[in-house]
């Protein structure tokens, strides 16, 4: 598939910040959108400040684009009402706006946390049932279901990327399985935008880590190039971490990580992975 104009929502976030430069260098026009101010990084990039609070708001931003990479939303565990509004309704707004405006392809940000309650010792594929490790993971199950609906019923081309732990380099034992390097992140997203023959596809976006939890497949035609194992000697406790029975979500799968939001105690520390 040839793409010339792409809209990137959530462009100021962790993933969006990594993607802006490689995308603008590969496109005729990149429209980077966020609720906070952005500064264009080059002549190929247009920046827009927008809330994207409804279908009409999204349609006004994406009209004329070949594809949308939708990253905006709540990035970690939160009260379910916030996740439904930010992730589920937000995704619905994007898909419906794409249907109305004729945008051909939508790339949705899923998460590895959609299957975080599988045992770490088990290699999981996208064909297995979801086992989310919290309310955030539940919202990403709904995101994938919406993408499937719009592909099946309305003919949109939808790719859901279950994004791993995006970091410059792995910094904790779990990352030896879940790390997604910036280079591989850009590679997966470009493949999701350009792979021909896509109707609906779900893929784990994770580097080629020796200890990874998830199967890599060829649906997108991209094979990751980096391996967290190259950094294992810098990470204390790695051997003990993988020798112990645990869930793939690690601390995110602990009951307390979600209970704080159910009981109104506010979010725990840490960043989304």
JOHU-V434219 format. One record per helix or strand of 2 or more residues. SS is the DSSP state (@ for helix, = for strand). FROM is the first residue (numbers start at 0). TO is the last residue. Records with the same first field share a line. If there is no record, write none. Layout:
SS: FROM-TO, FROM-TO
//
This chain:
=: 4-8, 28-33, 44-48, 66-69, 104-110, 156-162, 164-165, 178-179, 199-204
@: 13-25, 54-61, 79-100, 111-114, 134-153, 174-177, 181-193, 227-233, 237-242, 249-252, 254-261
//
